[in-house]
């Protein structure tokens, strides 16, 4: 069966006509079809659903909200996460329309090549790989710190080693094993946050052992907003809100991981839209519900928010539980946080390995990373990315740990740059559909908010503003002077992104793909052949499960 479209070499440029082992490969998109001989579709619907949820719920919700509350107050906390949630939703529905239509290995990295420019694909791919391969050791270090709540006598190197081994084993067992592990890890996270929200409502209503009712007491005193860094008036309140917004941005990063998993998803045209459609429910329930409850449980001037930074004791939920007189729960929550960090590390290795695999099949990384076993496991990519987990040992020494902290800080802006690239790709994708007369109703999934790419344009504007002002606090007067390290780690990715983009364009002589020349056809028959109608559940339990997943 010939899947190659008619191709005009002169029209598309030399970058599309490369020699591989002396054999001419006409279409650049051939590898998207061939890739299915490597990766295998082994991720089930429930796996995708929990991978999507797992990307939304991270340690940022459990721990990061503590410092966010201290900076912005209860209302500033809620508004910051609400605005960032709207951006996250806009990114996800934009990505959802594209990845449901073309669930190919490499996800949004490959989509950028098809609908924008190979140079953007190169830039997004390496940016995305760096983002997750550096977060991996950070999560391993975080897991070791969480274990310290129970035992501080054993060197953290042991805990880092154990966590790293488990994460590598899970990934080497294949996408199915990763999906199954993520399903149970994410289930624990969901049960934990839902349980904490319900418990928070009970405690605020006076249902705790101390029978103290909080209500909206902390909205009145110390107040709904915090005067950031002692700056009085509306400016101080706005800066407090903005500090929450920039922190919330990094808490949401990871929701797009489901796109990387698309190339290994079973029945992708049915299961991917189902996962994307319910993202807004998860944002509303977990983040907005969680931050609202936090705002009525703990005052923004609570000392424990800063004193116990990085441990479970800094979680607003744990602070509220301890104040309510419930002694055993902090350890239970710490255990849940440990599984959350473990889950995140497993996802980091999966995502970074698939990112470099996607680059390799596009000939933007050494082709050795495209090697897979007969079962579709990109073992070279996994082993290579797992080696970066050893950077977690740098956190054991203060000097090395500080250097590693700089590397980790770079990932925050890199994640938002990925979102920017996804939105830009969608704007081009939507224009290509219109110019080629392809109705959006023919797509497996469409979002009303993205009429003429409205949601994508909304997100790309706000992301650009947030990135531009991401290190605004270094310009405030301080006794320690100008914080050059924070400034560089926030803005270096913003400079590297266009440098890589322009550099690749200059070297490879690539050009933007015209909307009238975009390829919406290659590989579609393979994807459609892998899609099928599933029998709807007949039992009540099955119907409830299907509605949740």
N, C-alpha and C positions, 0 to 999 in steps of 0.2 A: 504494500500500500504506500503510495507516494504522498507524503505530507508536506512537501516543499512547495511554497507558492511560486508563482512566476516572479522572477527577480531580475532587476535591472542593475548590473554591476556599476554602471556609470552613475546611475541615479543615487545610489546609496553610499558610494565612496569606498576607498580602499580598506577602511577599518572593518568592513563587513566581508572582505574577501581575503581570508587568511589561510596560510598553509599549515596543516597539522600533519606531521610525519610525512610530508611530501604530497598529501592528498588535498585537493581543492575542496573547500566546504562552502558552497554558495550562500545559504542563508544563515545569518547570525543566530536565528532562532532555532536552528536544528538541535542545539544542545538541550533546549527545553523539552523536546520530545525524547531524545536519547536518554536524558537524565532519569527517566522512569525505569530504564534498565538498571540503574544504580539504586536510588532510593526506592523504598517500597511503601505503599500506602497501608499503614498498620495502626494509625491513630483513629479510635472510634469517636462517636459523637460525644459521649460523656467525657472522653479525654480532652477533646477540643474545648468543651464547655468549661472544664476545670482549669485548663491552661489559660483560657481567657479570664476566668475569675482570679486565678493565681497571680496574673499580671496586674490586676487591679488592687488586690489586697497584699500589702507588703509590710515590712517592719516600719515603714514610714507612717502607716496608719496607727500602729501600736505605740511607737516611740517618738517619731518625728513630730507628731501633733503636740507633744509636750512643750517643746521649745517654740513651736508656732503659736500656741496659746499664750506663752509668756511674752511674745513679741506683739501679737495683735489683739489680745483679749478675745472673749467668747464670740462677739459679733464679727470681729476682724478675721478670726479663725474660720468661721462658717462661710463668710463671703469669699474669702480667698480660695477655699476648697471648692465652693460652688462655681466660681468663675473658671477655675482651672478644670473643673469637671465638664463644663460646657465645651471647653477647647478639646479635651480628651475625647468627648463624644463626637465632636465634629471631625476629628482626625480618624476615628474608628469607622464612622459611616462612609467616609471617603475611601478609606482603605478597603472596607467591606465590599463596596461595589466593584472594585477592581479585582480583588483577590478571589471573590466568589465567581467572577467571570473567567479569570485565568489563575487557577490554583496551581502555580508552577513552583518548582524548587527555587529557592532564593527570594521568594516573596516580593516585597516592595523593591528590593535591590534589582531584580530582573525586570520588574515593571518599569522602573525608571529608564532602563536601557531601551525598552520597547516604545515608550511614549514620550520620552524627553531627549535623552542624549546618553551615549555610552560613557561619556566623561562624568555625568552625574551619577550613573550607576556605580562607576569605579569609586567615586568619592563617598557615596552613601554606604557602599559595601565595606570599605576599610574603616570608615567612621563607626559603623555599626559593630563591626568585629572588635575594634578597640574598646568600644563602650562596654561590651559584655565580657570580654576576656579580662579586663581590669577589675570589673565589679566582682568577678568570681573570687579572687583572693580576699577582697573586702568582706564578702559575705562569710567566708571561712573564718576570718578574724573575728567577725561579729558573733559567730556561733561559739567560739572559744570564750569570748567575754561573757556571754550569757551563762555558760557553764560555771563561770567563776562565782555566780551567786550561791552555788551549792558547795563548791570546792575550789579553794585558792592555793592549795598546797602543791598541786601537780602543775608542772610546766605546761603552758598553753600549746607548746609545740606538739604535744601528744594529741590534744583535742583537734588541732588543725589537721594533723595527719589522718586521724580516724575519719573526720568529716570528708576530707579530700578523697580518701580511698572509696568510701561509700558512694560519693557523687560520681566518680569515674566508673565504678562497677555498674551503677544504674545506667549510665549512658552507653557503656560498652555492650550491655544486654540488648540494645536496640531501641527504636522509637516506641515500640509497643510497651516495653518495660518502663521507659521514661514516662510515657503517658499514664500508665497505671500508677506509678509512684506519685506523679503529680496529682492524679485524681485523689489519692488518699491524703497527701500533704495539704492540698487545697481544701479538701473536705474539713480537715482539722481547723484550718484558718477560718473557714466560713462559720463553722459551729462556734469557734472562739469569739469572733466579732459579734455574731448574733446574740450569743449568750451574754457578752459584756454589755451590749446595748440594752437588753432586757433587764440585766442586773442593775445597770445604771439608772434606768427608769424607776426600779424598785427602791434603790438607795435614795434617789432624789425625793421620792414620795414618803420617805421615813420608814421604809421596810427593812432597814439594816438593823444589826444588833443594838446599835446606839439609838435607834428610833429618831434620828435627827433629820428633819425635813429641810432640804436646801431650796427647792423650787428654783426661782430666778434670782436668788439672793446675790449671786456673784455677778449678775448683770447690772445690779444697782451699786454694789461695792465689791471690788474696786472699779467696776464700770464695764460697759460693753466694748470699749476700745482701750488700748494702752498707748501712752505717749512715748513713742519710740525714742530711745536714747535721751530721754529727758526733754525732748523738743515739745514745746507746748502748742496748744491750739490745733486747728484742723490739719496743719501740715504734719504734726507729730502723729496724729491718728491715721492719716493717710499712709505715712511711711511704715507704720506698724502693720497696716493691711497689706502693703506692698511686700513687706518682709515675709508675710505668710504666703502670699501669692507665689513668690519665687521658690519658696520651700515646697509648696504644694505641687508645683510643676514637676519637681523631681520625684515626688511620691507617686505620681501617676505613670511615670515612664515605665514601660514594660508591658502595657496593655496590648501593644502591637505585636507581641511575640507570636500570637496565633497566626499571623501572616507567614512567618518563617516555617511554621508547622504545616502550612497548607499543602506543601509538596508531598507530605507523608500522611495526609488525611484520607480516610475512607469516605467514599461518596461525598466529595468536597462541595459540590454544587448544592447539596441539601444541608449538610452539617455546618458549613462555614456561615451561611446567612443566619442560621439559628443561633449561633454563638454571638455574632455581631449584633443582632437585633436586641439582645437582652443586656447589652453593656450598660445602657442608661439605667436599668433597674438596679444593677450592681453599684453604680455610682451613687444613685439616690439613697439606697439602703445602707451600704457600707460606709461610704465617705461622708455624705451629708448627714445621714442619721447618726453616724459615729461622732462627727465633730460637734453636732448640736448637743448630744448628750454630754460630751466632754465639757462643753461650755457651762453646763448647769451643775456639774459635779465638782469641779476644781477651780479655785480662784486663780486668776492670771498671775498673781504675785506669790504663789505658792513656792517656797524655797526648794522643795524637792524636785521641781521641774529642771532646775539647773545643777543642783548638787550631785544628782545621780545620773548625769547624762551618759547615754550609751548602754545603760543597763535596764532591766525590766522595772527597776524601782523608779525610773524616770517616766514611766507610762502614766498618763493621767488616770487611766482605769485602775492601775495598781495603787496609786496614791489615794484615790477615792475609796477603794476597798479596804485599805489599811485604816483609813480614818473612820470608816464605818464599823471597824472592829471585827473583820472577818480574817483570821490569821492564816489559814491554809491556802487561800486562793492565789497569792502572789507567786508561790512556787509552781502551781499548776499553770498559771499564765506564762511563766518563764519557760516551762516545758513547751508550750504551744508556740512561743516566740522562737524557740530553738528549732522546731520543725519548720517554721516559716523561713528562717535563715537557711536551713538545709535545702528546703524546696527551691529557694531563690538561687542557691549555688548550683543545683542540678539544672535549673532552667538556663542559667548563665552559660554553662558548658554546652548544653544542647544548642542554644541560640548562636553562640560564637562559632561553634563547629559548622553549623549549617550556613552561617554567613560566609565563612571562608570557602566552604564547598561551593556555594553559589557563585562566588568570585572565580573559583577554579574552572567551573564548567563554562564560564563566560570568557575564559582566557585572560582574566585580570588578576590572577594569582597563579603560582606554580601549579602545574597540572597534577602533581603528586597528591594534592589535597582533594582531588576529585575521585580518588580510588575508593572503591567500596568492596565489601565482602559480597558473597552470593546472596546473602540475606538483606542487602541494601544498607549496610552500616558503613558510614564514611569514617573508617577507623583511623586513618592517618590524620584527618582533621581533628578528631576527638582527642587523640594522644597529644598532638601538637598544642591544642588549646589547653589541655589539662596541665601541661608543663608550666603554664603561667600561674597555676594555683600555688606553686611554690613561693610566689611573691608574698604570700600571706605570712611567711616566716619573718619578713622584714618588719612586721608590726611588733615583734618581740623585743626589738631594740629601739630606743627612743629616737636616735638619729635616723636610722633606716626607716623607722615608722613614719617619721615626718616627711621624708622624701616620698614614701609610698602614698601618704595622704595627699600629696600634690597630684600624683598620677590619678588617684581615685576622684579627686575634685574635678578633673578634666571631663569625666564621664557625664557629669550633670548637664553641662551645656551641649555635649555631644548627643545626648538623648533627645533634647529639644531640636537640634539640627536635623535629626532623623525625621521627627514629626514635620518639620518645615519641608523637607524633601518629599515626604509622602503627600502633603497637601499640594505642592507644586506639580507633582506627577499627576495627581487627580485632575487638576485644572486643565492640564494638557490632554489627559485621557477624555475628559468630558467634551472638550473642544473637538477632538478627533471624531467622537461619536456624532456630534452635530454636523460637522463638515462632510462626513461620509454618509449622512442620512441614516444612521443606525439608531432606532428608537431605544430609549433607556428602558422601556417596558420589556424589551427582549432580554434584559440582563436577569440573572438569577435573583439578584437583590438590588433594590433601589431605595433611596431615602428622599422623602419629599423636601427635606431641608436643603438638599444639595441641588435644587433647581438652579441651573446656570452656575453650578459650583459655589453656591452661596456659603455653605458651611465651611468648605475648604478655604475660601477667601477670608472668611471671618477668623478662622484659626490661624492662617498664615500671617495675618496682620498682627494679631495679639502675640503670637509666638515671637515675631520679629521685635516687638516692643519689649517683651519680657527679656529676651536675649540681650538687647541693647542696654537695658538698665539692670542686668543681673548682678553687677558688682557695685551698685550705686553707693552702698554703705561705706566703701573704702574712702569716699570723698568727704565723709563727715569728719569733723574735728575730733581728734583722739590723742590721748596722752602718749600712746605708743607710736604715733606718727602714721605715715602712709603705709598701708598693708600691701606691699608689692606682690607677695605670693598669691593672695586672694585675687588681686586684679588680673594677674597673668593666667591663673588656672581657670578663671571665668571667661576670659576673652580670647585665649589662645585657640580654642576650637573654632571660634567665629572667624579667625584669620586663616586657619589651616583649611577649612572647608572650601572657600573660594580658590585658595592657592592650589589645592589638589585638583579641583575642577578645571581651572584654567590650564594648569600644568599638563594634565592628561590630554586636554583638547589640543594643546600646542604640539605635544609629542606625537600623538596618534592622528592628528588632523581630522578629528571628528566634527560633526555638525549636528544641530538640532534636527530631530525628526519632524518633518512637516506634518500638520494635522491630516492632510489629504493622503499622506503616504504611510500613516501608521498601520501596523499589521494587527488586525483583530481576528485573523483567521488561523495562523499557524498553530498546530497542536490541538485545535478545538475538538476535532473528531476523537482524539485520544481521550481528552478530558470527558467528553460526553459519553464515550463508551464506558468510562469508569463510574458514571453517575447512574443511579437507578432509584426507582420508587420503593420506599420502604413501607412495609405493612404497618398501619397505625396501631398503637397499643389498644388492647381490648379491655383490660382490667382497670379498675379505678386507680390502683396504685401506679400502674404503668402510665396512665394519662396524667396523673399528678407529676410523676417523675419527668415525663416528656415536656410538660409545661415549664418546669424549673430549668431543665437542661437545654 
